[in-house]
Amino acid sequence: MKKLILLILTFLFITGCSNKEVVTIIEDQKELVSINYPVTNVGVLDDAVSSYVNRIYTNFKKEYKKEEKPELNISYTYKELNESVINISLNTEITARKKINKIKTFTYDKNTQKFLSMEDIVEDLDVLDYDIKQKILEKYQDADMDFLSQVNYDYFTIDDENLTIYFGPAMLKNKNSEIIYLDIPLNSLKLLIDIDKSKNTDIYLNIKKKNIDYNDKVVALTFDDGPSKYTNKILDVLKTYDACGTFFVIGNKVDFYDETLTRMLKEGSEIGNHSYSHKWLNRLSKEEFQNELNKTQNEIKKATGFTPKLFRPTYGGYSDRLKSYTDLYFVLWDVDSRDWKVKSKDKILRNVLPNVKDGSIILMHDNHSYAASAIESVVKQLKDEGYKFVTVSELLELKDLRENE
């Protein structure tokens, strides 16, 4: 059963709002679209990022509307270099008649209210210039050296260990369509700004186990495409009714919502893997597919100490080939709320409540307001009907016991 998702979250740029969030656009109509990018509540930076995303999105819709299932995927990295400087990168991949990869980075200083270039970050860039270009040629032998002499360093990100410089294929006349990059260790550079290191804290959380009777009538609530600003509202309801859910999260959103993921586990819910950037997985190679899963596993482990065992394929699409590439258990559903489409509490209830039976897995989405508006009625009604809420892992354990009695 193929999942169709159409979600366009309102772009919120409200001055004075203290919480960061991730804007998500996911579609499966005439084309496949998955876009995630951060909102920082720094007006100028958010305007620049959203303007760029909207331009890419609009052009994609116009240019590829006649093609068969073209795909647009925009993912991001986010780093607060220090209390003042924010670095965001947007990686755009278009898969259609040809594959296109683009990189765009933004580095903004809140104190000076200016976007920073490489010259504002690295003191001795001129000294390093020749060495950088030589390293590029070593890594990408078919790059054009004459063309390389004109290259600037506009696109870069910084993590705790490296300055990473990115080049689009056209920038180096490289025949490969992939983004070209070069990592430079920070300890080899003279930096003009301080870089705050991430704090590594050891967190080890497991799901709070529940007592489940063999004869209990059980149901599993599942939520895709989060976390988001709505997830805590859903968790509030689950806590009130002593219920739980299984949240299949997108990996590149985990760092923004690490406290929300920790809360899920502490209150008895479960976390599953929903890929790192919500790509159409059947188009990926083995290495690309495993990278999508492994990056998400690592992000969740780093944020919570918990390692998921469950995977929900994006758009509900998968194959035996993909299943052979991972030990994660693929989880679909038998009750579809279609919350993304009906956008109505009453319609969500009509899609869910009459179709639930003992052992059902219900599909909802926690990255928009529709599920959040309906979840209390869903939980209350099912509880009144005698259902006990379990995680998917608990449901699978119970099904196994019943089948092997």
C-alpha positions as CSV (number, residue, x, y, z in Angstrom):
1,M,0.0,0.0,0.0
2,K,1.5,3.2,-1.1
3,K,1.6,6.2,1.2
4,L,0.7,9.5,-0.3
5,I,1.8,12.5,1.7
6,L,1.1,16.1,1.1
7,L,2.3,18.3,3.8
8,I,3.2,22.0,3.5
9,L,3.8,23.5,6.9
10,T,3.2,27.2,7.2
11,F,6.5,29.1,7.0
12,L,6.7,30.7,10.4
13,F,9.0,33.7,10.8
14,I,7.6,35.3,13.9
15,T,9.9,37.7,15.6
16,G,10.6,36.9,19.2
17,C,9.7,33.2,19.1
18,S,12.3,31.4,21.1
19,N,12.2,27.9,19.7
20,K,13.9,26.7,16.6
21,E,12.0,24.4,14.3
22,V,12.3,22.5,11.1
23,V,10.0,23.3,8.2
24,T,9.0,20.2,6.3
25,I,7.4,19.8,2.8
26,I,6.6,16.3,1.8
27,E,4.5,15.4,-1.3
28,D,3.7,12.4,-3.4
29,Q,1.4,13.5,-6.1
30,K,2.7,14.0,-9.6
31,E,6.2,14.2,-8.2
32,L,8.2,13.2,-5.1
33,V,9.1,16.1,-2.9
34,S,10.9,16.0,0.4
35,I,12.2,19.3,1.8
36,N,13.5,19.9,5.3
37,Y,15.2,23.1,6.5
38,P,15.7,24.9,9.8
39,V,14.0,28.0,11.0
40,T,16.3,29.9,13.5
41,N,14.1,32.9,14.3
42,V,16.9,35.1,13.0
43,G,14.8,37.1,10.5
44,V,17.5,37.9,7.9
45,L,18.9,34.4,7.9
46,D,15.5,32.7,7.8
47,D,14.4,35.0,4.9
48,A,17.5,34.1,2.9
49,V,17.1,30.3,3.5
50,S,13.4,30.2,2.8
51,S,13.8,32.4,-0.3
52,Y,16.4,30.0,-1.7
53,V,14.2,27.0,-0.9
54,N,11.1,28.5,-2.5
55,R,13.1,29.4,-5.6
56,I,14.3,25.8,-6.0
57,Y,10.9,24.4,-5.2
58,T,9.1,26.7,-7.7
59,N,11.5,26.0,-10.5
60,F,11.3,22.3,-9.9
61,K,7.5,22.3,-10.1
62,K,7.7,24.3,-13.4
63,E,10.6,22.5,-15.1
64,Y,9.8,18.9,-14.3
65,K,6.0,18.9,-14.4
66,K,5.8,16.7,-17.5
67,E,8.2,14.1,-16.3
68,E,7.3,10.8,-14.7
69,K,7.8,11.0,-11.0
70,P,10.7,13.5,-10.8
71,E,12.1,13.8,-7.3
72,L,13.3,16.8,-5.3
73,N,15.1,16.3,-2.0
74,I,16.5,19.2,0.1
75,S,18.2,18.3,3.3
76,Y,20.3,20.4,5.6
77,T,23.0,20.6,8.2
78,Y,22.9,23.1,11.0
79,K,25.7,24.2,13.3
80,E,25.9,27.0,15.9
81,L,29.6,27.7,15.6
82,N,29.4,29.9,18.8
83,E,26.8,32.0,20.6
84,S,26.8,34.5,17.7
85,V,27.5,32.6,14.4
86,I,25.2,30.1,12.7
87,N,26.1,27.9,9.7
88,I,23.5,26.2,7.6
89,S,24.0,24.2,4.5
90,L,21.2,23.1,2.1
91,N,21.9,20.1,-0.2
92,T,19.5,19.8,-3.2
93,E,19.2,16.6,-5.2
94,I,17.0,16.4,-8.2
95,T,16.4,13.0,-9.9
96,A,14.7,13.3,-13.3
97,R,16.0,13.0,-16.8
98,K,19.3,13.7,-15.3
99,K,20.6,13.9,-11.7
100,I,21.4,17.3,-10.3
101,N,23.2,18.1,-7.1
102,K,23.5,21.6,-5.6
103,I,24.9,22.9,-2.4
104,K,24.2,26.3,-0.8
105,T,25.5,27.4,2.6
106,F,24.7,30.4,4.8
107,T,26.9,31.6,7.6
108,Y,25.5,34.5,9.6
109,D,26.8,36.5,12.6
110,K,24.0,37.7,14.8
111,N,26.3,40.2,16.5
112,T,27.4,42.0,13.4
113,Q,24.2,41.2,11.5
114,K,26.2,40.1,8.5
115,F,26.7,37.0,6.4
116,L,30.2,35.8,6.6
117,S,32.5,34.7,3.8
118,M,35.5,32.4,4.1
119,E,37.7,35.4,4.5
120,D,35.8,36.3,7.7
121,I,36.5,32.8,9.1
122,V,40.0,31.8,8.1
123,E,43.0,34.2,8.6
124,D,45.4,32.6,6.1
125,L,43.2,31.5,3.2
126,D,45.6,32.9,0.6
127,V,48.4,30.7,2.0
128,L,46.2,27.7,1.9
129,D,44.8,28.3,-1.6
130,Y,47.3,26.4,-3.6
131,D,47.4,23.5,-1.2
132,I,43.6,23.2,-1.2
133,K,43.5,23.1,-5.0
134,Q,46.2,20.4,-5.1
135,K,44.2,18.3,-2.7
136,I,41.1,18.7,-4.8
137,L,43.0,17.4,-7.8
138,E,44.3,14.5,-5.8
139,K,40.7,13.6,-4.8
140,Y,39.0,14.4,-8.1
141,Q,41.6,13.7,-10.9
142,D,39.3,14.8,-13.7
143,A,38.8,18.3,-12.4
144,D,39.9,21.1,-14.8
145,M,43.0,22.8,-13.3
146,D,42.6,25.9,-15.5
147,F,39.0,26.3,-14.4
148,L,40.0,25.5,-10.8
149,S,42.1,28.7,-10.7
150,Q,38.9,30.7,-10.8
151,V,37.2,28.9,-8.0
152,N,36.1,30.7,-4.8
153,Y,35.2,29.2,-1.4
154,D,31.7,30.4,-1.0
155,Y,30.1,27.2,0.2
156,F,31.4,25.7,3.4
157,T,30.4,24.1,6.7
158,I,32.2,23.7,10.0
159,D,31.9,20.9,12.5
160,D,33.9,20.2,15.6
161,E,36.8,18.8,13.6
162,N,36.8,20.0,10.0
163,L,36.2,22.9,7.7
164,T,34.4,21.4,4.7
165,I,34.5,23.2,1.4
166,Y,32.0,22.3,-1.2
167,F,32.0,22.7,-5.0
168,G,29.3,22.0,-7.5
169,P,30.3,19.7,-10.4
170,A,30.1,22.6,-12.8
171,M,32.5,24.7,-10.7
172,L,35.3,22.3,-11.5
173,K,34.1,21.0,-14.8
174,N,33.8,17.6,-13.1
175,K,31.9,15.0,-15.0
176,N,30.5,13.4,-11.9
177,S,27.1,14.8,-10.8
178,E,27.8,14.5,-7.1
179,I,28.8,17.4,-4.9
180,I,32.6,17.7,-4.6
181,Y,34.0,18.4,-1.1
182,L,37.2,18.7,0.8
183,D,37.7,18.4,4.5
184,I,40.3,20.5,6.2
185,P,41.2,19.8,9.9
186,L,40.5,22.9,12.0
187,N,43.7,22.4,13.9
188,S,45.6,23.1,10.7
189,L,43.9,26.6,10.3
190,K,44.2,30.0,11.9
191,L,40.6,30.9,12.6
192,L,39.2,34.3,13.1
193,I,36.3,33.1,15.2
194,D,36.0,30.7,18.1
195,I,34.3,27.4,17.5
196,D,32.3,25.9,20.4
197,K,32.7,22.2,20.6
198,S,29.7,20.0,21.0
199,K,29.2,18.6,24.5
200,N,29.4,14.8,24.4
201,T,27.2,13.4,27.1
202,D,26.6,9.8,27.6
203,I,22.8,9.2,27.5
204,Y,21.4,5.7,27.8
205,L,17.7,5.3,27.7
206,N,15.5,2.4,27.0
207,I,11.7,2.1,26.5
208,K,9.8,1.9,29.7
209,K,8.4,-1.6,29.6
210,K,4.7,-2.2,30.2
211,N,2.9,-5.2,31.6
212,I,1.0,-6.7,28.7
213,D,-1.4,-9.6,29.2
214,Y,-1.6,-12.3,26.6
215,N,-5.3,-11.7,26.2
216,D,-5.2,-7.9,26.1
217,K,-6.8,-6.2,23.1
218,V,-3.9,-4.1,21.8
219,V,-3.3,-1.4,19.2
220,A,-0.1,0.5,18.1
221,L,-0.2,4.2,17.3
222,T,2.6,5.2,14.9
223,F,3.7,8.7,13.7
224,D,5.8,9.5,10.7
225,D,7.9,12.4,9.4
226,G,8.6,14.1,12.7
227,P,9.6,15.2,15.2
228,S,8.1,18.7,14.9
229,K,6.6,21.4,17.1
230,Y,3.4,19.3,17.3
231,T,5.1,16.2,18.7
232,N,5.0,17.3,22.3
233,K,1.3,18.1,22.1
234,I,0.8,14.5,21.0
235,L,3.0,13.2,23.8
236,D,1.0,15.3,26.3
237,V,-2.2,13.4,25.2
238,L,-0.5,10.0,25.4
239,K,0.8,10.7,28.9
240,T,-2.6,11.8,30.1
241,Y,-4.2,8.6,29.0
242,D,-1.3,6.3,29.9
243,A,-0.8,5.5,26.2
244,C,2.2,5.3,24.0
245,G,3.2,5.5,20.3
246,T,6.0,4.5,18.0
247,F,7.6,7.6,16.3
248,F,9.3,7.0,13.0
249,V,11.6,10.0,12.8
250,I,13.6,11.7,10.0
251,G,17.3,11.7,10.9
252,N,18.2,15.2,9.9
253,K,15.6,16.5,12.4
254,V,16.8,14.6,15.4
255,D,19.4,17.2,16.6
256,F,16.7,19.9,16.7
257,Y,14.3,17.9,18.8
258,D,16.6,15.8,20.9
259,E,14.7,16.6,24.1
260,T,11.5,15.5,22.5
261,L,13.0,12.2,21.6
262,T,14.3,11.7,25.1
263,R,10.8,12.4,26.4
264,M,9.4,9.8,24.1
265,L,11.5,7.0,25.6
266,K,11.1,8.2,29.2
267,E,7.3,8.1,28.9
268,G,7.1,4.6,27.3
269,S,7.0,5.4,23.6
270,E,9.4,4.0,21.0
271,I,11.5,5.5,18.3
272,G,11.9,4.1,14.8
273,N,14.0,4.9,11.8
274,H,12.4,6.7,8.8
275,S,15.6,7.5,6.9
276,Y,17.8,10.5,7.1
277,S,16.3,12.8,4.5
278,H,13.1,11.1,3.2
279,K,14.4,10.1,-0.2
280,W,12.6,7.7,-2.5
281,L,14.5,4.6,-1.4
282,N,14.0,2.3,-4.3
283,R,16.1,4.6,-6.4
284,L,19.1,4.3,-4.1
285,S,22.1,2.0,-4.3
286,K,22.9,-0.3,-1.5
287,E,25.5,2.2,-0.1
288,E,23.2,5.1,-0.4
289,F,20.3,3.3,1.3
290,Q,22.5,2.1,4.1
291,N,23.9,5.6,4.6
292,E,20.3,6.9,5.0
293,L,19.6,4.4,7.7
294,N,23.0,4.5,9.4
295,K,23.1,8.3,9.7
296,T,19.7,8.2,11.3
297,Q,20.7,5.4,13.7
298,N,23.7,7.4,14.8
299,E,21.8,10.6,15.3
300,I,19.2,8.8,17.5
301,K,21.9,7.0,19.4
302,K,23.8,10.2,20.0
303,A,20.7,12.1,21.2
304,T,19.1,9.4,23.4
305,G,21.4,6.4,23.8
306,F,18.6,4.3,22.2
307,T,19.2,2.3,19.0
308,P,16.1,1.6,16.9
309,K,15.2,-1.8,15.6
310,L,12.3,-0.7,13.4
311,F,12.3,1.0,10.1
312,R,9.4,2.5,8.1
313,P,10.2,3.0,4.4
314,T,9.5,6.5,3.0
315,Y,6.3,6.8,1.0
316,G,5.5,3.2,2.1
317,G,7.7,2.0,-0.8
318,Y,10.2,-0.8,-0.5
319,S,11.5,-4.0,-2.1
320,D,13.1,-7.3,-1.1
321,R,16.4,-5.9,-2.3
322,L,16.2,-3.1,0.2
323,K,15.2,-5.4,3.0
324,S,18.3,-7.5,2.3
325,Y,20.5,-4.5,3.0
326,T,19.6,-4.0,6.7
327,D,18.7,-5.9,9.8
328,L,16.1,-3.4,10.8
329,Y,12.5,-4.7,10.8
330,F,10.3,-3.0,8.1
331,V,7.0,-1.8,9.5
332,L,3.9,-0.7,7.5
333,W,0.3,-0.3,8.8
334,D,-3.2,-1.6,8.3
335,V,-5.2,1.5,9.4
336,D,-4.4,4.8,7.6
337,S,-5.7,8.0,9.1
338,R,-4.9,9.9,5.9
339,D,-4.5,12.9,8.2
340,W,-2.2,14.7,5.6
341,K,-5.0,14.7,3.1
342,V,-8.3,15.1,4.9
343,K,-7.1,17.8,7.2
344,S,-10.1,17.4,9.4
345,K,-10.5,15.9,12.8
346,D,-13.9,14.4,12.1
347,K,-12.6,12.8,8.8
348,I,-9.5,11.4,10.6
349,L,-11.7,9.8,13.2
350,R,-13.9,8.3,10.5
351,N,-10.8,6.9,8.8
352,V,-9.4,5.4,12.0
353,L,-12.0,4.3,14.5
354,P,-14.2,1.9,12.4
355,N,-11.2,0.1,11.0
356,V,-9.2,-0.7,14.2
357,K,-9.1,-4.3,15.3
358,D,-7.0,-6.2,17.9
359,G,-3.3,-5.9,16.7
360,S,-3.8,-2.9,14.4
361,I,-1.0,-0.5,13.5
362,I,-2.4,3.0,12.9
363,L,-0.6,5.5,10.6
364,M,-0.6,9.1,11.6
365,H,1.9,12.0,11.2
366,D,3.2,14.2,13.9
367,N,4.6,17.0,11.8
368,H,1.4,18.9,11.2
369,S,-1.6,20.0,13.3
370,Y,-4.1,17.6,11.9
371,A,-3.0,14.6,13.9
372,A,-2.5,16.7,17.0
373,S,-6.1,17.9,16.8
374,A,-7.5,14.4,16.5
375,I,-5.2,12.3,18.7
376,E,-7.1,12.8,22.0
377,S,-10.4,11.6,20.5
378,V,-8.7,8.6,18.9
379,V,-7.0,7.6,22.2
380,K,-10.0,8.2,24.4
381,Q,-12.4,6.3,22.1
382,L,-10.1,3.3,21.7
383,K,-9.5,3.2,25.4
384,D,-13.2,3.2,26.0
385,E,-13.5,0.3,23.7
386,G,-11.0,-1.7,25.8
387,Y,-7.9,-1.3,23.8
388,K,-4.5,-1.2,25.4
389,F,-1.8,0.9,23.7
390,V,1.6,-0.7,22.9
391,T,4.7,0.1,20.9
392,V,5.2,-1.7,17.6
393,S,7.9,-3.8,19.2
394,E,5.6,-4.9,22.0
395,L,2.9,-5.6,19.5
396,L,5.2,-7.8,17.4
397,E,6.3,-9.7,20.6
398,L,2.7,-10.3,21.5
399,K,1.8,-11.5,18.0
400,D,4.8,-13.9,18.1
401,L,3.6,-15.3,21.4
402,R,0.1,-15.8,20.1
403,E,1.3,-17.5,16.9
404,N,3.5,-19.9,18.7
405,E,1.3,-20.9,21.6
